[in-house]
Each structure stands twice: as structure tokens, then as C-alpha cells.
Amino acid sequence: MAKKDFLKAFMTDQGLNSPHLNETCTGSSDFPVTETLKDLPPVTFLQTVSQTVRLIEQKLNEPVFKRMHIYLQGIDNNVCCMLQALLPAPAACPAPASRRTLSPTPTVGSFSWKLERCKIIQSYQRFMEAVGKVLETWGASPGQRNRKRRSLLNVLLGQRRKVRAG
Amino acid sequence: MNLCKMLALWTWIVQALFIFLTIDSVGGGLLKPCGHIIPESPVVAPNTTFTAICVLDEECLSEHHLNANQIFWKIKDTRVPKEQYTILNRTAASVTLEDVSSLGSPLTCNILLYGQIEQNIYGIQIRVGWAPEKPKNLSCIVNGQSNMKCQWDPGKETHLDTTYVLKSEWPTRQLTDCIPPPNVNNSCTVDMVVVYVNMDVWVVATNVLGNVSSDRINFDPIDIVQLLPPYNVTVSNSKEISSILKVSWANPVDKPFEGLKYNIRYRTKDASDWTLIPPEDTASTRDSFTVQYLKPFTEYVFSIRCMNREGRGFWSNWSAESSGVTYEAKPSNAPSFWYEIDPSQGHGYRLVHLKWKTLPRSEANGRILDYEVTLRGGKTSHFSRLINDTKMTLNITNDPYVASLKARNIVGSSDPSTLTIPGHDFKAAHPITNLKAFPKDNELWVQWTPPNEPVNKYIVEWCVFSDNLPCTPDWQQEGSATKLTYLRDLMESKCYLITVIPVYDDGPGSPQSVKAYLKQAPPSRGPFVRTKKVGKNEAVLVWEHLPIDDQNGFIRNYTIFYRTSSGNETAVHVNSSHTEYTLSPLTSDTLYMVRMAAYTDEGGKDGPEFTFTTPKFAQGEIEAIVVPVCLAFLLTTLLGVLLCFNKLDLIKKHIWPNVPDPSKSHIAQWSPHTPTRHNLHPKDQMYPEGNFTDTDVSVVEIEANEKKHLPEDLKSLDLFKKEKITTEGHSSGIGGSSCMSSSRPSISSNDESESGQNTSSTVQYSTVVHSGYRHQVPSVQVFSRSESTQPLLDSEERPEDLQIVENGGSGDGASPRQQYFKQNCNQDEISPDLPHFERSKQVSSVNEEDFVRLTQQQMSDQRSQSSGSGPMKDFEDISAADNFGASNDGQIQRFETIGLEAATDEGMPKSYLPQTVRQGGYVPQ
């Protein structure tokens, strides 16, 4: 059964379907790992997730990532909703961070651009995998029965599964 | 389209009006109108008030000396009533319309130039429409993982350009609007959706009259996913197990979740109802499923659908159908088996025709390769044969036999079907009872009561019962427990003869039969009715039963319709068993039209119309009238005859007077001094005044057609003339004259007269007859020859005289009349003299009959004369004649009257003896 995920789709689209390139894409990640995330308080955790997602969104701003973009926005939306359940409304959903100045990006379509984007996507999926693991440790509570929170978990788990499948 | 046309028309109107009432722009040469309407392009909702203002241009006002009072409004060509106008100021006037939707457009502002010339200033096109209704019933569905389609009910048509936008948002973000494609106002497809993120969706409808939003719906797209159906569905069977089929498929790829569940349905190829595999057996993700408990060698069709295993979302559509056939198994039933005996074979043998039915597919469980027939009994203890056909004929002895049959396919043989063929002397018995056949649910059902004896099976035979076709039976076998079955492949409107035969261990039982229809119909035609007997007030109608092929059902009754040509139709219902009916009461002497209809349970059919007429009289009625009448007539006749016999003499005297026998006549003595019969004076001498007096002449006129009536008389006349000729120069006696006198007395007289005219001789024996015949009064007085026995005068015997008579009497020979002048008749005076001719016409009223009667009378008188009593009588008459002669200067009319009176008075015929003429008459001698 075919399983769609962003990394595989990107690799396929960009002609990077080779085992050694997969290894090339695999590299150090700037995003927090599971060990980091699991020790964070829930609000901080959620805010970290939100900020990371927005950062990835900024990095993947080319049109080819339009579909991934909307997924990221959905995750950010769900995180925001969870924060609203934990914090007063104004502070719940922080305004999008000002676009940080990113390092100069290679020309779109160039091999270096492909490798860079490949690394970002893989880092994103690792990060989401870590988020999923943390969320799975959250025990069931009346708040978790909240539909928005469940949706968030599902989104995160869904993305994680896709990452695993890829 | 109408809007476009109206706009084009308005453009043309505006352009045209600009030509008439515009102001030249001094600079650029452009033209501008003398005013305008506010608003320029209004859109008005129905049932709302609309106000338009026409503002006149100042320059135009001054140039044409106009003001707002002169403004009037028109909608199309209809002027708006002034009551709806409002003069706002010197240059502007408004109009208020209550309901523009019923008025239409364009709305024009016009002005009356110089008080009489209508000029258009400006016009606007009013658009009428509704604000959008609030969209309702918004729903969305996610197709796989790619897109989401939302649908809604836009409400009533707005008749305006209305846009619909599908809006969506997350709690933190407004999502991109979805714009429906052109001409779509009730759905929109969102390209990318994100599952597990709740979103709000709503529709906004907007037009110039406003906008409205639908209710919002909030959902997680994962809950409204409808996947594509499974694909590549295949079906395979198993040789080991003939009752299973394995269904395989591929799951949809584009899906936002992993877990799936399925619905698998199947049916046989010819069936329409699906069987669903229990959902709990297919509630997990898979790509194949094995279906059990299927029929062998049967084709099944499969279809599958899937959805989220958790039950969220929608079932996919059903996949394309795929079919497979289960493997064969041995036949599950023995074939139906029966036989017929042809006993015509001699020498202790007989032909047995074994026959059997092919197994239905559901029982054959495969392709039947052949049948195995086994026969036991008789001299051949065992006989076995494989045959592909479904019948076999064997020549067997009269001994009892047992036959068995097996059907074989590639897997194995069926159970045997056994049949006992009894011996030649077998007597069938134990029939079934209460056999009934009836249609139900488009099938013909047969029901019976089983016999008390144990039955192995039943054979049901049937055939079309027809007058024209032989009964070719079809048959079917039923089990021993069967009491009710139905027959297959029957035709409607056909009569079937159904026979049920119970089959026992020792052979078949007695058959029982019944007739039935699968479906009745009205008869193909109606009965031919005719009359057997028609009476004055009744008619016996007869007809024949319809042939079975025309009945199309059981004839339940007949209806006779009869009517007169002008009367209402009367219907009479007759039982179907009858073939004769008496119509009564009927009207005599009347034409009746009768037809007859035969009815089955499904309707009737009229037969041809038959007409008959009732007689005016009943049978024997005419005889009852005629016979008495005839008897009465006969009786009357007999009485008359008897009376005649009794009064024969009297009758004879009146009808057949005695005719004197000429042979007994004898010539009397003639006086040599016989005076001249006529005084043949010249005309002027006899009739000094030129008149022809009555006493001078007597005329007998004979119509020409009398010849026809009495040809013998005329013939006699000719003979008489000839005789006259032949006797010329002789002094003929009275006997010769008497022979002719019976029919020609007047002729003789006339001859005498003519001869008298020519020769001036006298006739001494003429007789004047006054009386009519048989009491009939002659119209004129005639002279006739006497039956005297005196010899004729020479002059009378002259043939030339006769010739003269003919010429003179008729004028010419072609005249149809004969005139005879007795006295003083001058040839010169008779023919040309019209009064004489007219006179002769008057005399002609003495017809031929009178003539003949006169002759008879004379003959009778002759007899009287001979008897001796006549002369005295004659003398009396002569005296009367003398009186006539004495008064011969009287009128003709008078003469006739007297003559008639004389005849009437005397009452009987008279004859005269020869006499001498005195003054033109005859004087007795």
C-alpha cells in the first residue's frame, strides 16, 4: 500500500530517489529532539512545536511545498487551539514570529537547493516524530477528550506515520 | 436574451433621441442630452417602490424655454399618470413607481415641446431581481485525500448576477475562498484539505441587492472522507471445493488513514438481488475474501466498497462488478423420467418410448455429458445404455419392466430415477381426486388431493386443447409429497387440458384431467346469430357455440342485443349453455337488428349483426281471413248459380233473347205500289232554310274502334257489302237481308238511305227502332232494317249505293266513323256540311254495343212479329213515327227527346213491319 509523505514525495519529484542520497539528506537537525521536548511543560512544549512549525514553514516557502505548507499551518492551528485551552486567549497563539533572516538559499531547483530542502523536510519529520512520542505520554484527561486536542494528536501521529512509512 | 434586446433597443432609442434633443458642444462638436435620469442603472427588487428623477439641463431649458412642468414619464410606450409625478424644482421632476416588476422598462423622461411635440430626454433600463436567499443544506465531502467538495441549496433564482463563495477557516486562520466555476451556484471543490484540523465552512451569496451567508458548519475533514472504491476486482474458483469463490481487489491509494473496512456483495448472474457478506467478516483492511456456500457450476457477480475502518466518513461507491463461476459437482437430482406405450406391436411385443427432462442448471451442477438408461425385466434381465438424447424407444415384451435413469457430468452421476413399466394386462387405478387448475401470479397452478395409496411421484401432462391441433402433451414430474404445482411456459388465451397421473410402485394410476386457462381474454369473435323462426311478435334466435380456438377463455354467458332501426337497444343475457333464445315481445312488421356477444371472465366480443323483419300477420292469420272470404264468395257464387237455374227463363229472356231462325222466314207479299221510300228532294227543297231537320234523317254512327271490339260485326259488314255487290242487279229477298240483319241493320238502312239519295228510290221495308237494348235508352233514334220477309228493293241492292254510303258516311275512307242516313240524305249535303257532321257525332253516342243489342232486339222483335202479336204493336209505333214525321219541322233535339221518351215509355223493344214512307218516314203497308 502506497503511503504518501512529504519527504518521499519531494525525493521522487526532485529525482533524489537513491539510497546514498537518502543518507545525504540525513544529517544533524536544528530542531528539538524527543529528549528535549519530553521535559518541557505542556505550554512550553506546545509553544515550541508552534515555533518550530512556523520556522519550517518559513524555510519551505517555495511553491513546490504548497501542500506541505498547508499541513504545517494545520498543525500550528491545532497547537494554537490547545494553547488556548491552557492559556488566556491573547497569549495562547503567539503572533507569527518575524521572519528571521535565513542564510542565503541556493537557486531553486539546483542540486544544493534540493539537498537543503531535503534536509529540512527530514528534520521536520524527525521533529514531528518526537512530538508524537511526547504526546503519546500525555495521559488521558477530560481535556484530552477535547476534539481539538485529539485532532492535534491525530495530525501529529498521522504525520509521524507518514514519516515512518517514508 | 430579453434583457440584451431591451438594452439594444434602448441604445438605439437613446441614440435617436439624442439627434432630436441635444445640445451642441461648441468646442468638440460632441452632443449631449438635454437632461438625465437619476439613478442611471437602477436595480429594483419586486414589490418595492422606485423613484426616478429627471433633471433637465439648464442650457436646454433656456434654449427651448422648458421647465420641469413639461416633463412626462413613459414606461415603454405607456405614459405614467401625472399623479405619480412630483415637480422638485424648475429643472427636475420625479416619478414614483409602486411596482416596477409589473411595468417593465425602459423608463423614459420626455418633454412636450411647444405644447404638442413629444421629445424624449433620457431613458434608463430598470433591472428587477431579488437579493440572494440564504444558502441552505450546506454539506461537504472529502474525496480521498485530495480535495473536498461542498454543496448547498442556493434558494430561488435572483434574476441578477449573483456570486457564491465557499469560505472556510481554521480557528486561527482564514483559508482561501473557493469560487465555483461559471454557471455553478450550488457547489464548489476545495483543492487541498487538511485532515485532523477542524474547520468552519460557509457560503456567502452576493448580488447588487445585498449579500447573505449560510449557516456555518464545523468539521474535521477526516470525518467526511469518501474514498475511491477498490479496484482490480477479480474472482477465482477452486477445483477442490465447488462451493467457494475467492474475490481479490486493490485498495484505494489516496487516503488519509490506514484502516479500512469493506462491504462485499454478490449475486448469481441472472438474479437481481444482492447478498451481502456479513460486515463483521470484512471489518479489517484486506485485499481478498473467500465466499463459501455457493452453488456449484454457478456464475456469481461480486462488487466491493470500502471506508474508514473507524466508521468515520462515507462508504466509497461500489466497485466495478466482477464475476466468476464455481466449479462443477455431480448432479444433485435425478432427471424427471416418464414413458409412453405404443401397443400396436404384435407378437407379444410393444414399443415403449422412454423420455426424460434435462436437469436444470441448478441441479445438473455442471455440463451433463450423457444419460445412463438401465432396463430390467422380461427376457432381457438387464440392459444398460449411455445416450446423449433425452428420449429412447425400446421394443419390449408384454412383461413388466423397471427402467432407471442417471445423468452424468464430469464429476459424477446423479442418483437413479426409477420407473416401473407394468405388464400388458395392467389395469390402472387409484386416481387422484379434486383436481383443480387455476391461474395465480401469472402461473397456472394445479392442485389435487393425493390418493390413499402411497405414491412414488406424480406426472403432470398438459396440451393445448384445440379444434384444429392435435393434443401434443408436455409433461413434468412432481414429487410424492406434492399437492400443488404450477406449469411452465404456457401461453395466454389458450385452453389447456391438464392431466395428473399418480405413479405407484407397480405402475401408473388412473389419469384425471381438467381444462384451464393461464389467462383468459375476450373471445376472438362473437357468435353468428340467426333466426330460426320469425313470428309476428317473437323471433327464435339460434347460434352455435364458438370454436374452442376462438373462445380464449371459458364462455360464461351470452348477451343478445336487439333493436329496431329507430329504437333503443335492448340487451338480454343468456346462459352460456344455450344455443337458442326466443325474443319476445316484438313489434309486427318491423325490421330488427340483432347481434350477440360472448363473454369470458375478461370481457366479451360482439358477433356480426343480423337483421330480420317480423311479419305483419302471424302464421295462419292470413288463412283465417282468406278462407272465410273465399268460402263466402263460393257460397255466394253457388247461390247465384242456383238462382240462375231457378230463374233461367227469365234470365235467358233478358240476356239471351231468341234469335229468329232465318231459315224459317218467308217472303211476304209486296205491294207493287210501294211508294217511294224517300222523298229525295234536293237539299234546298227539303231544307229550304238550309237546315237538316230531325225528322228527315236518322244517323247511326259507329266508332272506328268498334271494329276492334267487334271484329266479327265489321267482318260481317264487309261480307254484307260484298254480298251487296254480288247481288247487284238482282231483286234480293228479305231473306238475304235478314241473314245480315242481325249485325248490320243500320248499314242496310244506310245503304238504303244512300241509295235513296242517289237514285231517289224508296224503301218499303225499313224499320224505325226507338227503344234501347235491354231497357237501355238509345241516345238517338235509329233506323234499322226490318226483319220483314218482304223482298228488297232494287235500289237497296245496288252496290253503287253501298259504295256511296261508305263514301258519304265517312266523308273519305280514312274517317273512323261511319254515318248512315236513313231519309232524305243527300250525298252532297252530308259530307261537306258541318252541321250534318256534328249531328252525326251526336248520333255516334250509340255505341257498338247498342248496335249489337239493337240487332238482337230486332231479331227478337222479328220473333214477336212472327208470333202474330207484333204487327199490332208495330202499327202503334208507326203511328208514333208518323207523329214524328208530322212534326218534322221541329228541332233535332226535340226529335231525339221524343224518340227517347217513346222508347222509355214503351219499355220494350219494338219492330216494325214494312211500311210506306210518309214525308221522309216510312208508312206501313
Interface residues (C-beta under 8 A of the other chain):
Chain A: M1 A2 K4 K66 R67 I70 Y71 Q73 G74 I75 D76 N77 N78 C80 C81 Q84 C93 R147 K148 S151 L152 N154 V155 G158 R161
Chain B: Q145 W170 P171 T172 R173 M192 V194 V195 Y196 V197 N198 D220 I222 N251 V253 D254 P256 F257 E258
